[in-house]
Amino acid sequence: MFMMESKEQNERLQDIANLCYRCKKCSVICPVAPSGRFNPRKFVQEINLETPARLKKGRKFCDVEEDIWVCLTCGQCRVCPQGLEIPEMVREIRKQVREQAPNDPRFAATETHMNIFPIAFELMKKNLTPAKKQTILNEYASSQKWPALKMAQTGAIAYYPGCLDLYEHALVNLQVSQTLTAYAIIRFLNLANITPVVANDCCCGHDALWAGDEETFISFGKRNIEIWKAAGIKTILVSCAEGYRTLSVDYPKYFPEFPFQVEFASDYFDRNQIFKKILGFEVKCRKTVTIHDPCRSGRLVDGEHYESVRNLLQNLIFLEIVEMPHNRDEARCCGVASFRNCTDYARDMTRKRIKEAMKVGAKFIITTCPKCVSHFQCVTLNEAAALKAKFGRDPPKVMDLFAFIYSAYQVNDLL
């Protein structure tokens, strides 16, 4: 992809910022604006009015006083009547700051989990022989005494499991099982007589991109595209909301040669009626669930993926779906983005979302983003006693969509 010089980027950002007529809708809806650390209207105003003067004084990049690292890039500010893509503007300035002021203390202050994920991505970038995902999945199946999976090395349709088993090793106490999700999807495809390619690809680069580290993102993207082309893949199914956003929106922007059709797994299952093709598929699940719609498969990809999740859950007999007041395009953020800024303020946002689920009587929160699962689980597991004291019952369990359906399928109900 052709990368513009900072001067061109700054001029383009200023042209976009000039569209703002300060209606304040973005500030009213922004979940972090009340913290006083980042306000989207002030951010745009700085680009519009103040940055040109700073640049004349010798600044080489379009930095702003508003703390760009606090922004969740959750897209709630897309209510903008002028259509300003504020998350994209934040991401672009983060890139400039990372390139020209890599020791920015504000960035270092946002690190979480002892910086384990950036370190992992740096190791991935250097390791040209990633773990064999098919081996990982069948070893997992064997450990659970489940049927082995049928997976191809080459073919037209692939399933991309993302950073398979990374979260399980990095967040050992939070029960974020991407391996279960991957196993469930491939197993259901097998039962519908579909054998997907599962390649030894690497991380999509989502977190690096949104942290302003384009070099790492591009490195991952180029490697993945080469692997997928060599395998003869035409269509890629993605179940992770962040991975879907990255492959369907960001890869085509950065890599014009990107030739693949990317499908959100729930859309593919719903449209192709996969569960109806599985002989004897019936799940009696007597539970009440609510759905948390992630920003990366919702607002940041122009929606359209909300109903497939609900349609798939309706296959479960006796299952009751209750909606939280804030759902679909109005769904509130889980509180943390790209494993950065896990603050008390962010945890309070997570806590409010869990309370919203408890108020509608949900026993499970179902989502399609492993990050959302980890953040909700962190609060529900660590604050279970306080939540139970307030509501008189245990907090809901948080699960990925396909992990939930497969768990119910295995036991024909969930405890």
C-alpha positions, -999 to +999 in steps of 0.1 A: +000+000+000+013+035-008+019+053+025+016+091+025+041+114+041+031+130+074+025+163+057+000+148+033-017+128+061-020+160+082-035+179+053-060+151+047-069+149+084-075+187+085-097+185+054-118+158+071-119+177+104-132+208+086-164+189+080-172+191+117-198+217+126-196+210+164-230+196+170-215+176+200-234+144+192-201+125+194-192+139+228-226+131+242-225+094+232-187+088+237-183+064+267-149+079+277-157+116+274-170+118+310-135+108+322-121+141+310-092+125+292-106+122+257-134+141+240-140+134+203-153+169+195-123+185+212-101+160+193-115+170+159-114+207+169-077+204+177-070+189+143-091+216+127-079+247+145-048+241+166-026+215+148-017+238+118-002+263+142+018+236+160+031+222+127+043+257+118+063+257+150+082+226+139+060+197+149+064+169+124+033+150+133-003+157+139-003+152+177-031+165+199-036+173+236-065+150+239-052+116+250-056+094+218-046+063+237-077+065+259-101+064+230-117+030+227-122+033+189-155+016+196-173+036+169-202+050+190-192+084+177-203+073+142-236+091+150-218+121+134-241+136+108-211+145+087-199+110+086-165+117+103-147+084+109-132+095+143-118+060+152-098+060+119-085+095+126-074+084+160-056+054+146-038+074+120-025+099+145-015+070+168+006+057+139+024+091+134+031+094+172+044+058+173+067+065+144+080+099+155+077+098+193+080+061+202+087+069+238+055+088+243+047+082+280+010+082+274+014+051+252+035+033+278+009+040+304-018+021+285+000-013+286-019-041+302-011-077+314+026-068+318+029-061+281+025-097+272+005-092+240+029-068+222+058-091+233+039-121+218+033-102+185+070-093+183+079-130+187+053-140+161+068-114+137+102-131+140+089-166+139+084-177+103+072-212+113+040-207+134+024-234+154+006-261+135-030-253+141-044-286+129-022-304+154-033-281+182-069-287+174-068-324+172-047-327+203-074-306+220-101-329+206-081-359+220-078-343+254-116-338+255-122-373+241-141-357+212-140-368+175-110-358+155-116-330+130-114-332+092-092-303+080-077-298+046-043-284+035-057-269+003-091-260-009-115-232-017-130-226+017-110-220+049-116-213+085-093-187+101-091-193+139-070-163+145-046-163+175-055-198+183-049-207+220-030-174+227-056-161+252-058-195+270-021-193+277-019-155+284-051-152+304-052-186+322-078-177+348-104-160+325-117-191+306-114-176+272-113-207+250-106-198+214-097-234+209-131-246+218-146-220+195-124-232+166-132-268+173-169-262+175-170-244+141-149-270+123-169-299+139-202-284+128-188-279+093-177-315+092-211-327+103-225-307+074-200-325+050-177-295+047-139-299+052-123-265+056-087-256+051-070-247+084-037-231+075-007-223+096-013-186+094-005-160+120-023-132+139-043-108+117-025-078+133-056-061+147-040-049+179-008-037+163-028-017+137-050+000+163-019+007+185-003+025+155+022-002+147+017-005+110+050-023+105+039-054+125+004-053+110+017-053+074+042-080+082+014-103+094-009-094+065+017-101+038+026-135+054-011-145+057-019-136+022+010-156+008-001-186+029-038-184+018-029-180-019-006-210-018-034-231-003-058-221-031-083-205-007-111-184-021-134-178+009-123-173+045-146-178+074-138-157+105-156-161+138-136-135+158-152-100+155-118-083+155-104-107+129-135-102+107-131-064+108-094-067+100-097-091+071-128-077+056-120-039+059-083-033+067-066-060+045-083-048+013-072-012+022-036-021+028-032-049+003-048-041-031-040-076-043-062-091-015-083-116-036-103-134-009-140-133+001-142-129+038-174-140+056-184-137+092-189-173+105-223-166+119-235-151+086-222-181+067-238-206+091-271-188+090-273-182+052-263-217+044-285-233+071-256-254+083-274-267+114-303-279+093-278-299+072-266-318+103-285-350+107-304-351+139-292-317+151-314-308+181-303-289+212-327-285+242-312-256+261-334-242+288-315-210+294-320-173+292-293-155+272-285-120+261-263-109+232-235-085+234-229-070+199-191-062+195-181-030+179-158-048+154-186-069+139-211-041+143-205-004+141-170-007+126-182-028+097-215-010+091-236-035+111-255-062+092-241-090+113-265-087+143-293-109+131-273-140+121-261-144+157-297-143+169-310-166+142-285-193+151-294-192+188-330-196+179-322-231+167-318-241+203-351-254+216-365-237+248-337-210+247-350-175+255-332-145+241-336-113+260-322-080+247-303-055+268-316-019+263-284-011+244-281-036+216-270-038+179-257-004+168-263+011+202-245-017+221-222-003+247-185-011+246-170-038+268-147-012+282-112-020+268-098-019+233-068-039+219-058-049+255-050-013+264-062+011+291-075-015+316-083+012+341-108+016+370-129+037+346-128+010+319-137-017+345-167+004+355-179+004+319-176-034+319-194-036+352-223-015+339-227-037+308-228-068+330-254-052+353-274-044+322-274-081+313-284-091+349-313-066+350-329-084+320-324-118+337-297-133+315-279-164+327-254-161+298-239-133+278-232-145+243-208-126+220-184-131+191-153-112+204-127-130+225-116-097+240-152-089+251-153-124+267-120-118+286-131-084+299-166-096+310-151-127+326-125-107+345-153-087+362-178-116+367-152-139+382-135-113+404-166-095+415-190-124+417-198-119+454-206-082+451-228-088+420-246-116+437-252-095+468-267-067+446-289-089+424-295-119+446-281-144+420-249-153+403-236-131+375-240-145+340-215-167+324-199-152+293-193-174+262-185-172+225-214-179+203-201-212+188-185-224+221-219-219+237-238-238+210-213-267+209-213-269+247-251-272+247-249-296+218-226-319+237-248-322+268-281-312+253-284-285+280-260-263+299-257-265+337 
